[in-house]
Amino acid sequence: MEITVCRSGDVALLDRYMGSPGATSFHARRFARQEAGECTYLVAWLDGRPVGHAEMRWTGCAAPEVTLDCPEIGGLAVWPEELRSRGIGTELIRAAEELARQRGLTTVGIGVGRDNPRAVALYARLGYRPVTDYLDRYAYQDHDGTTRECVEACTFLLRELLPGHLDVRHCSNSSR
Ligand SMILES: CC(C)(COP(=O)(O)OP(=O)(O)OC[C@H]1O[C@@H](n2cnc3c(N)ncnc32)[C@H](O)[C@@H]1OP(=O)(O)O)[C@@H](O)C(=O)NCCC(=O)NCCS
């Protein structure tokens, strides 16, 4: 398994193997944000296929309730389901944290749905502590052109980064 920063040619592969709901490509949106310097979009690969992703949002959490000045890990997922619980999600989080360390940052946040106890348990194991509840609002376009507005009850979690040096090979542009 390898983790790399998303390149333009990866978006089509992400759409193919890790599709978004409706007609909106979440991957294209995240790549556009990366191009604008707002995030780093990390992709996990296995045998040349994308199997996971995480968006390190340097701009932090957009919800007004979250007033902390720290980057936020978002868009975390591993697919297909049979590849979960093998450590891929953990490696994506650790890679995102390492990017923050490289920028001299000392805290990282992550938002989690209050109906997602397994993800909450994972983040707690990785050292994230709850700070505040908020509503995550986002929209996407359905296949019939209808815009779907979503509101999710979430908790924002925070982790203090310890000094440490991971092998950041996974954040290079090495070939797969
Ligand atoms: C959450 C997620 C990214 C974790 O990735 P992962 O590769 O399974 O993570 P790891 O193998 O490093 O850690 C596994 C732990 O993740 C947690 N987890 C959360 N949701 C899970 C799911 N649907 N299936 C399996 N594990 C899940 C569990 O605590 C699990 O621990 P366990 O193996 O002891 O049950 C992944 O399970 C996933 O894509 N879930 C659906 C999307 C999602 O909920 N994203 C998080 C939004 S905040």
The ligand as an SDF file (V2000), in Angstrom:
LIG
                    3D

 48 50  0  0  0  0  0  0  0  0999 V2000
  -13.4210    5.1050    8.8550 C   0  0  0  0  0  0  0  0  0  0  0  0
  -12.5110    4.4560    7.7940 C   0  0  0  0  0  0  0  0  0  0  0  0
  -11.9440    5.4780    6.8530 C   0  0  0  0  0  0  0  0  0  0  0  0
  -11.3740    3.7530    8.5610 C   0  0  0  0  0  0  0  0  0  0  0  0
  -10.5190    3.1600    7.6070 O   0  0  0  0  0  0  0  0  0  0  0  0
   -9.9090    1.7430    7.9120 P   0  0  0  0  0  0  0  0  0  0  0  0
   -8.8880    1.4390    6.8800 O   0  0  0  0  0  0  0  0  0  0  0  0
  -10.9890    0.7440    8.1200 O   0  0  0  0  0  0  0  0  0  0  0  0
   -9.2050    2.0650    9.3110 O   0  0  0  0  0  0  0  0  0  0  0  0
   -8.1930    1.2030   10.1040 P   0  0  0  0  0  0  0  0  0  0  0  0
   -8.0800   -0.1870    9.5120 O   0  0  0  0  0  0  0  0  0  0  0  0
   -6.9550    1.9790   10.2600 O   0  0  0  0  0  0  0  0  0  0  0  0
   -8.8980    1.1240   11.4950 O   0  0  0  0  0  0  0  0  0  0  0  0
  -10.0430    0.3010   11.6110 C   0  0  0  0  0  0  0  0  0  0  0  0
  -11.0080    0.9190   12.5570 C   0  0  0  0  0  0  0  0  0  0  0  0
  -11.7610    1.9370   11.8810 O   0  0  0  0  0  0  0  0  0  0  0  0
  -13.0290    2.0330   12.4990 C   0  0  0  0  0  0  0  0  0  0  0  0
  -14.1200    1.9760   11.5130 N   0  0  0  0  0  0  0  0  0  0  0  0
  -14.9760    2.9990   11.3310 C   0  0  0  0  0  0  0  0  0  0  0  0
  -15.8770    2.7050   10.4040 N   0  0  0  0  0  0  0  0  0  0  0  0
  -15.6040    1.4500    9.9770 C   0  0  0  0  0  0  0  0  0  0  0  0
  -16.2080    0.6020    9.0150 C   0  0  0  0  0  0  0  0  0  0  0  0
  -17.3080    0.9600    8.3220 N   0  0  0  0  0  0  0  0  0  0  0  0
  -15.6560   -0.6270    8.7710 N   0  0  0  0  0  0  0  0  0  0  0  0
  -14.5520   -1.0160    9.4620 C   0  0  0  0  0  0  0  0  0  0  0  0
  -13.9470   -0.2290   10.3760 N   0  0  0  0  0  0  0  0  0  0  0  0
  -14.4690    0.9940   10.6460 C   0  0  0  0  0  0  0  0  0  0  0  0
  -13.1360    0.9150   13.5120 C   0  0  0  0  0  0  0  0  0  0  0  0
  -12.8480    1.4770   14.7930 O   0  0  0  0  0  0  0  0  0  0  0  0
  -12.0390   -0.0140   13.0970 C   0  0  0  0  0  0  0  0  0  0  0  0
  -11.5470   -0.6800   14.1790 O   0  0  0  0  0  0  0  0  0  0  0  0
  -11.7200   -2.2720   14.2170 P   0  0  0  0  0  0  0  0  0  0  0  0
  -10.9540   -2.7920   13.0340 O   0  0  0  0  0  0  0  0  0  0  0  0
  -11.1220   -2.6220   15.5170 O   0  0  0  0  0  0  0  0  0  0  0  0
  -13.1770   -2.5300   14.0980 O   0  0  0  0  0  0  0  0  0  0  0  0
  -13.2560    3.3670    6.9840 C   0  0  0  0  0  0  0  0  0  0  0  0
  -13.7440    2.3900    7.8360 O   0  0  0  0  0  0  0  0  0  0  0  0
  -14.3720    3.9160    6.1190 C   0  0  0  0  0  0  0  0  0  0  0  0
  -14.1570    4.2180    4.9550 O   0  0  0  0  0  0  0  0  0  0  0  0
  -15.5880    4.0180    6.6760 N   0  0  0  0  0  0  0  0  0  0  0  0
  -16.7150    4.5520    5.9280 C   0  0  0  0  0  0  0  0  0  0  0  0
  -16.5580    6.0520    5.6670 C   0  0  0  0  0  0  0  0  0  0  0  0
  -16.3990    6.8030    6.9670 C   0  0  0  0  0  0  0  0  0  0  0  0
  -17.0940    6.5390    7.9430 O   0  0  0  0  0  0  0  0  0  0  0  0
  -15.4670    7.7610    6.9740 N   0  0  0  0  0  0  0  0  0  0  0  0
  -15.1590    8.5610    8.1400 C   0  0  0  0  0  0  0  0  0  0  0  0
  -15.8790    9.8400    8.0910 C   0  0  0  0  0  0  0  0  0  0  0  0
  -15.4730   10.8150    9.5220 S   0  0  0  0  0  0  0  0  0  0  0  0
  1  2  1  0
  2  3  1  0
  2  4  1  0
  2 36  1  0
  4  5  1  0
  5  6  1  0
  6  7  2  0
  6  8  1  0
  6  9  1  0
  9 10  1  0
 10 11  2  0
 10 12  1  0
 10 13  1  0
 13 14  1  0
 14 15  1  0
 15 16  1  0
 15 30  1  0
 16 17  1  0
 17 18  1  0
 17 28  1  0
 18 19  1  0
 18 27  1  0
 19 20  2  0
 20 21  1  0
 21 22  1  0
 21 27  2  0
 22 23  1  0
 22 24  2  0
 24 25  1  0
 25 26  2  0
 26 27  1  0
 28 29  1  0
 28 30  1  0
 30 31  1  0
 31 32  1  0
 32 33  2  0
 32 34  1  0
 32 35  1  0
 36 37  1  0
 36 38  1  0
 38 39  2  0
 38 40  1  0
 40 41  1  0
 41 42  1  0
 42 43  1  0
 43 44  2  0
 43 45  1  0
 45 46  1  0
 46 47  1  0
 47 48  1  0
M  END
$$$$
